[in-house]
Amino acid sequence: MAESVSRSASGRARLVLFLVFAAAVCGALVLYTVQHRRPLIPADSDHAGFLPPPQCLRCHGPGASSPRGPNHPLNDQCLGCHERA
């Protein structure tokens, strides 16, 4: 009888730990979603008007005057991530 009580208590403790962990992960995801801002496209003369990705890559492509950094994703859909200022 004492063994079944301790199993029940340990099972309950694991459930509580799991629920606390799940709540923390959900809270972190909500916080990230609320605080995340998309990178802005500058509001200067070089970026005026609609810029399709091929036009962006003239300056930001490999070997161009202002290439994307080494940690930038290789996706060429600029407006999928970046937003106008």
C-alpha positions in Angstrom: 0.0 0.0 0.0 2.8 2.5 0.9 4.5 1.7 -2.4 1.4 2.6 -4.5 1.1 5.9 -2.5 4.7 6.8 -3.3 4.2 5.9 -7.0 1.1 8.1 -7.1 3.0 11.0 -5.5 6.0 10.6 -7.9 3.6 10.5 -10.9 1.9 13.6 -9.7 5.2 15.4 -9.2 6.3 14.5 -12.7 3.0 15.8 -14.1 3.4 19.1 -12.2 7.0 19.4 -13.4 5.9 18.8 -17.0 3.0 21.3 -16.7 5.4 23.9 -15.3 7.9 23.3 -18.1 5.2 23.4 -20.8 3.8 26.7 -19.4 7.3 28.2 -19.4 7.9 27.2 -23.1 4.5 28.5 -24.1 5.1 31.8 -22.2 8.5 32.2 -23.9 7.0 31.6 -27.3 4.2 34.2 -26.7 6.8 36.7 -25.3 9.0 36.2 -28.4 6.1 36.6 -30.8 4.9 39.8 -29.1 8.3 41.4 -28.9 9.8 40.3 -32.3 10.0 43.0 -34.9 10.9 42.4 -38.5 14.1 44.1 -39.8 13.3 47.4 -41.5 14.2 48.4 -45.0 15.7 51.9 -44.7 13.6 54.8 -45.8 16.4 56.4 -48.0 16.7 57.2 -51.7 18.4 53.8 -52.4 15.4 51.9 -51.1 12.6 54.2 -52.3 9.6 52.6 -54.2 8.9 49.0 -54.7 12.0 46.8 -54.7 11.7 43.3 -56.1 14.2 40.8 -54.7 16.4 40.9 -57.9 16.8 44.6 -57.5 17.7 44.1 -53.8 20.4 41.6 -54.7 22.2 44.0 -57.0 23.6 45.6 -53.8 23.0 42.8 -51.3 24.0 39.8 -53.3 27.3 37.9 -53.1 30.2 40.1 -54.2 28.1 43.2 -54.3 28.8 46.6 -52.7 26.8 45.7 -49.5 26.4 41.9 -49.3 24.3 40.1 -46.8 26.2 39.0 -43.7 27.4 35.4 -43.2 24.5 34.7 -40.8 21.8 36.0 -43.1 19.5 33.2 -44.5 19.9 32.4 -48.1 16.3 33.1 -48.9 15.9 35.6 -51.7 12.3 36.7 -50.8 13.4 39.9 -49.0 9.9 41.2 -48.2 9.0 37.9 -46.6 11.2 39.0 -43.6 12.0 42.7 -44.0 9.4 45.4 -43.7 9.4 49.0 -45.0 10.3 51.8 -42.6 
